[in-house]
């Protein structure tokens, strides 16, 4: 029975790891989007947000 509990903990750990990595990537993208130049020179990276 303990093996099942350990397996569940490992699965939850990997799910949390993937979610935190995705959140970190999203945070970096939003930070770049917030601090982009106003002349539109960087807009190729952010077409999906406009």
Backbone atoms as SQL, in Angstrom:
CREATE TABLE atoms (id INTEGER PRIMARY KEY, chain TEXT, resi INTEGER, resn TEXT, atom TEXT, x REAL, y REAL, z REAL);
INSERT INTO atoms VALUES
  (1, 'A', 1, 'UNK', 'N', 0.820, -1.202, 0.000),
  (2, 'A', 1, 'UNK', 'CA', 0.000, 0.000, 0.000),
  (3, 'A', 1, 'UNK', 'C', 0.865, 1.268, 0.000),
  (4, 'A', 2, 'UNK', 'N', 2.024, 1.198, 0.656),
  (5, 'A', 2, 'UNK', 'CA', 2.882, 2.380, 0.713),
  (6, 'A', 2, 'UNK', 'C', 3.441, 2.731, -0.663),
  (7, 'A', 3, 'UNK', 'N', 3.592, 1.714, -1.513),
  (8, 'A', 3, 'UNK', 'CA', 4.132, 1.949, -2.858),
  (9, 'A', 3, 'UNK', 'C', 3.183, 2.858, -3.653),
  (10, 'A', 4, 'UNK', 'N', 1.881, 2.632, -3.487),
  (11, 'A', 4, 'UNK', 'CA', 0.888, 3.447, -4.206),
  (12, 'A', 4, 'UNK', 'C', 0.966, 4.898, -3.739),
  (13, 'A', 5, 'UNK', 'N', 1.120, 5.105, -2.451),
  (14, 'A', 5, 'UNK', 'CA', 1.201, 6.469, -1.910),
  (15, 'A', 5, 'UNK', 'C', 2.449, 7.183, -2.443),
  (16, 'A', 6, 'UNK', 'N', 3.574, 6.491, -2.464),
  (17, 'A', 6, 'UNK', 'CA', 4.811, 7.079, -2.976),
  (18, 'A', 6, 'UNK', 'C', 4.657, 7.403, -4.459),
  (19, 'A', 7, 'UNK', 'N', 4.016, 6.514, -5.205),
  (20, 'A', 7, 'UNK', 'CA', 3.796, 6.755, -6.630),
  (21, 'A', 7, 'UNK', 'C', 2.921, 7.985, -6.845),
  (22, 'A', 8, 'UNK', 'N', 1.885, 8.148, -6.033),
  (23, 'A', 8, 'UNK', 'CA', 1.006, 9.324, -6.142),
  (24, 'A', 8, 'UNK', 'C', 1.791, 10.594, -5.834),
  (25, 'A', 9, 'UNK', 'N', 2.642, 10.549, -4.816),
  (26, 'A', 9, 'UNK', 'CA', 3.456, 11.720, -4.495),
  (27, 'A', 9, 'UNK', 'C', 4.394, 12.082, -5.645),
  (28, 'A', 10, 'UNK', 'N', 4.988, 11.079, -6.284),
  (29, 'A', 10, 'UNK', 'CA', 5.895, 11.337, -7.398),
  (30, 'A', 10, 'UNK', 'C', 5.135, 11.960, -8.562),
  (31, 'A', 11, 'UNK', 'N', 3.949, 11.439, -8.873),
  (32, 'A', 11, 'UNK', 'CA', 3.142, 11.991, -9.959),
  (33, 'A', 11, 'UNK', 'C', 2.752, 13.434, -9.657),
  (34, 'A', 12, 'UNK', 'N', 2.307, 13.700, -8.438),
  (35, 'A', 12, 'UNK', 'CA', 1.934, 15.067, -8.072),
  (36, 'A', 12, 'UNK', 'C', 3.130, 16.013, -8.121),
  (37, 'A', 13, 'UNK', 'N', 4.291, 15.513, -7.745),
  (38, 'A', 13, 'UNK', 'CA', 5.503, 16.325, -7.803),
  (39, 'A', 13, 'UNK', 'C', 5.809, 16.719, -9.242),
  (40, 'A', 14, 'UNK', 'N', 5.699, 15.769, -10.174),
  (41, 'A', 14, 'UNK', 'CA', 5.985, 16.087, -11.572),
  (42, 'A', 14, 'UNK', 'C', 4.953, 17.038, -12.147),
  (43, 'A', 15, 'UNK', 'N', 3.698, 16.896, -11.765),
  (44, 'A', 15, 'UNK', 'CA', 2.665, 17.827, -12.228),
  (45, 'A', 15, 'UNK', 'C', 2.972, 19.239, -11.724),
  (46, 'A', 16, 'UNK', 'N', 3.336, 19.351, -10.464),
  (47, 'A', 16, 'UNK', 'CA', 3.669, 20.662, -9.896),
  (48, 'A', 16, 'UNK', 'C', 4.900, 21.252, -10.579),
  (49, 'A', 17, 'UNK', 'N', 5.860, 20.414, -10.900),
  (50, 'A', 17, 'UNK', 'CA', 7.071, 20.883, -11.565),
  (51, 'A', 17, 'UNK', 'C', 6.748, 21.435, -12.952),
  (52, 'A', 18, 'UNK', 'N', 5.933, 20.721, -13.708),
  (53, 'A', 18, 'UNK', 'CA', 5.561, 21.175, -15.051),
  (54, 'A', 18, 'UNK', 'C', 4.767, 22.475, -14.974),
  (55, 'A', 19, 'UNK', 'N', 3.830, 22.562, -14.044),
  (56, 'A', 19, 'UNK', 'CA', 3.027, 23.779, -13.910),
  (57, 'A', 19, 'UNK', 'C', 3.882, 24.978, -13.501),
  (58, 'A', 20, 'UNK', 'N', 4.826, 24.769, -12.601),
  (59, 'A', 20, 'UNK', 'CA', 5.663, 25.890, -12.178),
  (60, 'A', 20, 'UNK', 'C', 6.577, 26.340, -13.315),
  (61, 'A', 21, 'UNK', 'N', 7.056, 25.395, -14.124),
  (62, 'A', 21, 'UNK', 'CA', 7.887, 25.767, -15.267),
  (63, 'A', 21, 'UNK', 'C', 7.071, 26.551, -16.290),
  (64, 'A', 22, 'UNK', 'N', 5.839, 26.128, -16.547),
  (65, 'A', 22, 'UNK', 'CA', 4.978, 26.842, -17.489),
  (66, 'A', 22, 'UNK', 'C', 4.657, 28.242, -16.971),
  (67, 'A', 23, 'UNK', 'N', 4.400, 28.357, -15.677),
  (68, 'A', 23, 'UNK', 'CA', 4.124, 29.672, -15.094),
  (69, 'A', 23, 'UNK', 'C', 5.335, 30.588, -15.199),
  (70, 'A', 24, 'UNK', 'N', 6.518, 30.027, -15.004),
  (71, 'A', 24, 'UNK', 'CA', 7.742, 30.823, -15.095),
  (72, 'A', 24, 'UNK', 'C', 7.942, 31.330, -16.519),
  (73, 'A', 25, 'UNK', 'N', 7.723, 30.468, -17.518),
  (74, 'A', 25, 'UNK', 'CA', 7.846, 30.896, -18.912),
  (75, 'A', 25, 'UNK', 'C', 6.817, 31.981, -19.242),
  (76, 'A', 26, 'UNK', 'N', 5.601, 31.831, -18.743),
  (77, 'A', 26, 'UNK', 'CA', 4.553, 32.825, -18.974),
  (78, 'A', 26, 'UNK', 'C', 4.923, 34.158, -18.324),
  (79, 'A', 27, 'UNK', 'N', 5.483, 34.095, -17.104),
  (80, 'A', 27, 'UNK', 'CA', 5.907, 35.313, -16.410),
  (81, 'A', 27, 'UNK', 'C', 6.981, 36.050, -17.195),
  (82, 'A', 28, 'UNK', 'N', 7.957, 35.332, -17.739),
  (83, 'A', 28, 'UNK', 'CA', 9.018, 35.957, -18.527),
  (84, 'A', 28, 'UNK', 'C', 8.436, 36.601, -19.783),
  (85, 'A', 29, 'UNK', 'N', 7.517, 35.900, -20.450),
  (86, 'A', 29, 'UNK', 'CA', 6.910, 36.452, -21.666),
  (87, 'A', 29, 'UNK', 'C', 6.120, 37.711, -21.357),
  (88, 'A', 30, 'UNK', 'N', 5.346, 37.691, -20.291),
  (89, 'A', 30, 'UNK', 'CA', 4.552, 38.872, -19.930),
  (90, 'A', 30, 'UNK', 'C', 5.454, 40.028, -19.505),
  (91, 'A', 31, 'UNK', 'N', 6.562, 39.710, -18.832),
  (92, 'A', 31, 'UNK', 'CA', 7.494, 40.753, -18.420),
  (93, 'A', 31, 'UNK', 'C', 8.107, 41.423, -19.649),
  (94, 'A', 32, 'UNK', 'N', 8.475, 40.611, -20.657),
  (95, 'A', 32, 'UNK', 'CA', 9.004, 41.176, -21.897),
  (96, 'A', 32, 'UNK', 'C', 7.934, 42.005, -22.603),
  (97, 'A', 33, 'UNK', 'N', 6.693, 41.503, -22.600),
  (98, 'A', 33, 'UNK', 'CA', 5.603, 42.206, -23.270),
  (99, 'A', 33, 'UNK', 'C', 5.349, 43.557, -22.609),
  (100, 'A', 34, 'UNK', 'N', 5.411, 43.598, -21.283),
  (101, 'A', 34, 'UNK', 'CA', 5.169, 44.831, -20.542),
  (102, 'A', 34, 'UNK', 'C', 6.284, 45.841, -20.794),
  (103, 'A', 35, 'UNK', 'N', 7.499, 45.357, -20.965),
  (104, 'A', 35, 'UNK', 'CA', 8.644, 46.250, -21.110),
  (105, 'A', 35, 'UNK', 'C', 9.110, 46.399, -22.557),
  (106, 'A', 36, 'UNK', 'N', 8.264, 46.075, -23.523),
  (107, 'A', 36, 'UNK', 'CA', 8.687, 46.174, -24.915),
  (108, 'A', 36, 'UNK', 'C', 8.784, 47.627, -25.362),
  (109, 'A', 37, 'UNK', 'N', 9.490, 47.836, -26.445),
  (110, 'A', 37, 'UNK', 'CA', 9.639, 49.187, -26.980),
  (111, 'A', 37, 'UNK', 'C', 8.314, 49.662, -27.553),
  (112, 'A', 38, 'UNK', 'N', 8.067, 50.956, -27.465),
  (113, 'A', 38, 'UNK', 'CA', 6.787, 51.500, -27.904),
  (114, 'A', 38, 'UNK', 'C', 6.736, 51.747, -29.418),
  (115, 'A', 39, 'UNK', 'N', 7.877, 51.667, -30.110),
  (116, 'A', 39, 'UNK', 'CA', 7.869, 51.971, -31.538),
  (117, 'A', 39, 'UNK', 'C', 7.436, 50.790, -32.398),
  (118, 'A', 40, 'UNK', 'N', 7.150, 49.642, -31.792),
  (119, 'A', 40, 'UNK', 'CA', 6.655, 48.496, -32.538),
  (120, 'A', 40, 'UNK', 'C', 7.745, 47.645, -33.155),
  (121, 'A', 41, 'UNK', 'N', 8.989, 47.869, -32.801),
  (122, 'A', 41, 'UNK', 'CA', 10.070, 47.100, -33.428),
  (123, 'A', 41, 'UNK', 'C', 10.100, 45.651, -32.945),
  (124, 'A', 42, 'UNK', 'N', 9.509, 45.361, -31.789),
  (125, 'A', 42, 'UNK', 'CA', 9.530, 44.004, -31.243),
  (126, 'A', 42, 'UNK', 'C', 8.189, 43.299, -31.399),
  (127, 'A', 43, 'UNK', 'N', 7.291, 43.842, -32.196),
  (128, 'A', 43, 'UNK', 'CA', 5.935, 43.312, -32.240),
  (129, 'A', 43, 'UNK', 'C', 5.815, 41.950, -32.911),
  (130, 'A', 44, 'UNK', 'N', 6.840, 41.496, -33.630),
  (131, 'A', 44, 'UNK', 'CA', 6.756, 40.172, -34.244),
  (132, 'A', 44, 'UNK', 'C', 6.613, 39.087, -33.189),
  (133, 'A', 45, 'UNK', 'N', 7.222, 39.288, -32.016),
  (134, 'A', 45, 'UNK', 'CA', 7.148, 38.286, -30.948),
  (135, 'A', 45, 'UNK', 'C', 5.793, 38.279, -30.255),
  (136, 'A', 46, 'UNK', 'N', 5.021, 39.357, -30.381),
  (137, 'A', 46, 'UNK', 'CA', 3.830, 39.514, -29.557),
  (138, 'A', 46, 'UNK', 'C', 2.564, 39.672, -30.382),
  (139, 'A', 47, 'UNK', 'N', 2.560, 39.159, -31.613),
  (140, 'A', 47, 'UNK', 'CA', 1.360, 39.310, -32.441),
  (141, 'A', 47, 'UNK', 'C', 0.137, 38.640, -31.812),
  (142, 'A', 48, 'UNK', 'N', 0.357, 37.553, -31.079),
  (143, 'A', 48, 'UNK', 'CA', -0.790, 36.833, -30.523),
  (144, 'A', 48, 'UNK', 'C', -1.416, 37.569, -29.332),
  (145, 'A', 49, 'UNK', 'N', -0.723, 38.565, -28.769),
  (146, 'A', 49, 'UNK', 'CA', -1.281, 39.310, -27.629),
  (147, 'A', 49, 'UNK', 'C', -2.032, 40.558, -28.052),
  (148, 'A', 50, 'UNK', 'N', -1.715, 41.076, -29.236),
  (149, 'A', 50, 'UNK', 'CA', -2.337, 42.334, -29.678),
  (150, 'A', 50, 'UNK', 'C', -3.706, 42.103, -30.302);
